[in-house]
Amino acid sequence: MNLSSLGNFIGGIGLFLLGMQLMTEGLKIAAGNTLRSILERSTSTPLRGILSGILITSLVQSSSAVTVATIGFVNAGLMDLLQAITIIYGSNIGTTMTGWLVSLVGFQFDIKIFALPLIGIGMFLRISKGRSRYGALGETLSGFGIFFLGIDLLRTTFAGTGVNLPLVLIDTSIGSHFAFLVIGFLLTVAVQSSSAAIAITLTATAGGFVPLESGAALVIGANIGSTSTAALAALGATANAKRVATAHVIFNLVTGLVALLMLPFLIKALIIFPQLLHVQTNATILLALFHSAFNILGVCLMWPFSRSMVIILKRYFRSHEENEAQPLYLDKNIAATPVLAFHALAKEVERIGNISRRMAESAISSETGPSPQLDADRHVLLQLELEVGNFINLIRRGNLPEELDHVLPNALRVTSYYREVADVSLRIAQMQQQSRLVSNNTTLSQEIGLYKQHVVKLLELTDVAREDYEPEECAALFQETEEMYRHLKSSLLKAGTKALLPVGLMVALIDLMSDIRRIADQIEKGALYLTTLTKAMPVEAEEAASAQTAA
C-alpha cells in the first residue's frame, strides 16, 4: 500500500466516523422525545423491548447511544433490568442496519450523485434553522452524505489495492478465523465504533482484500468489540450501569462464540438461501446478512436465560445503598422462636434509627439543599421498614406468648417515627437555604444556630446502642428543645412585625424550625419505644438471644 492509498484509507475512516457522529447527534436531537417515549412505553414485554431496541438503534445508528440511554432509564427507575436487557438484545440487531446501508446503497449506486446534494441540503438547513429540530435534521442529512463519501473512498482504496495484499494468503482455518476475530475486535476498540469496523470489513471484502469467511470473522470481532464502549462507560459508574454493561458483554461474547463455532455452516447456509430464492447477492450483502443472522440467533439462544441472568447480575455489582437495604438480623428461620425473633427485630429497627439520625444530622447541618445521599438513605430506610413489616407477619404466624404480643405494634410504631424523621429531613434540606438569609441579623442567626446544635446533640443521645443512653436525659433535653423552639418562634414573629425580616421569609423560617422540632420529637419517641422491644424479654431470654447472635 503506497502513501496515497494509506492517506485515502485514513481519510475514508475519518469521513465515515464524522458522518456517523453527525447522523447520531442530529437524530438524537431531532427525534429525542420520540425515542424517549418509545423506551418508556414499549418495554412492557420482552418482545416489545427487543423490537424497540431494533427500531431505536436503526434510527440513531449507534448501539452505544441506546445503551447509555437505557442505563439512564434503569437508574431513574423507569425500567427494570430485564427490560434493559431486552433493549440491549434489540440494539445488537438494530446496529446491523449499518451493514445493510453500506452493502445495498454504498456498493449499488454512484454514491456522489446523492451524497453531495445531501451534504449541501443538510448544511443549508443546519445554518438557516440553527439548533432547532429542522437544523438537527439537516445535520443528520449532512452526516448521511459524509458517511457515504467515506464508504466510497474506502471502496476505491481497496479496489485499487486488490488481491496482492498479504492478508489474502492467510488460510481459512479456525485458527485463521480467530485471528481475524481478534483483528476485528481491536479495530473496533481502536476507532470506538463497530459500525466503522463493519464498513471497513465490507469494503475490504468487496475489494478482494479479505476472503468471505475471514470477513465474517472480522464482523464477529467487531460485534464483540462494540461492548468496549459500554464497559468503559460503566467503570466507576452505578451498580445498574455495571449490570447493563455486563449483560451487553455476556450477550455479545456468547453470540460471538456460537457464530465462530458455526461459521462455516452459517456461511454455506447464507450462500444457499438466496440461491433458493433466486436472489442475486454479492460478498457485502452476504456479510450484512451474516451479521444480522448471528445476532438474531444470539437473541434466540439468550432469551430463555434472561431472567436467570437478571437474578445473577443483581447479586453482583451491588451499590452501598443496595447492600445497606438488606436486613442484617431478620432471618426467617428464627421467626418461629419469639425470643430470638424479638432480639433480631430490635437490632434491625435500631439500624433504621441510625439511618434516620444520619439523615437528620445531614439535613440540619446542610445549607446547600438536599443531597443525592439523602434520597439514597430514604430509599434504604423504606426498604428496611418493609422488611420489618414482613418479618413481624412471620412472627405472628408462630406461637407468640401473650406477654409479648403487645410489643409487636411498638416495633411498627418506632419504624413509623423513624420514617417521619426521614421525610421531614428531606423537607428540611430543601428549606435550609432560608437560614442563610438571616445572616445579617446576628442575634437571630446565633439563636437559630444554637437551636440546631441542641437538636443535633439530642440526635446523638437518642442512640439506644450507647452505653450511657438514658431515656430520662433525652426527655429532659427534648423539653429544653421545646422551650428553645417557642422562644425562637417568638423572636421570628417579632422580627417579622418590626420589618427586620420579610414576612414570607419569617413564615418559611418558622416552618423550618417547626420541622426541626418535629425531628426532635419523633427521634426521642422512637428511642423510648425501641427500648421496650428488648425490655419485654426476660433476662435469660435476652442472654440466649445475644449468644445466638454472636454465634
Secondary structure, DSSP 8 states (H G I E B T S, - for coil): --HHHHHHHHHHHHHHHHHHHHHHHHHHHHTHHHHHHHHHHS-SSHHHHHHHHHHHHHHH--HHHHHHHHHHHHHTTSS-HHHHHHHHHHHHHHTTHHHHHIIIIITTS-HHHHHHHHHHHHHHHHHHHTTSHHHHHHHHHHHHHHHHHHHHHHHHHHHHHGGGSGGGGS--SHHHHHHHHHHHHHHHHHHT-HHHHHHHHHHHHHTTSS-HHHHHHHHHHHHHHTHHHHHHHHTT--HHHHHHHHHHHHHHHHHHHHHHHTHHHHHHHHHHHHHHTT----HHHHHHHHHHHHHHHHHHHHGGGHHHHHHHHHHSS--HHHHHTS-SS--GGGTTSHHHHHHHHHHHHHHHHHHHHHHHHHHHH-SS---HHHHHHHHHHHHHHHHHHHHHHHHHHS---HHHHTTHHHHHHHHHHHHHHHHHHHHHHHHGGGGGGGTT-HHHHHHHHHHHHHHHHHHHHT-TTSTT--HHHHHHHHHHHHHHHHHHHHHHHHHHHTTSS-HHHHHHHHHHHHHHHHHHHHHHHHHHHHHHHHHTS-HHHHHHHHHHHH-
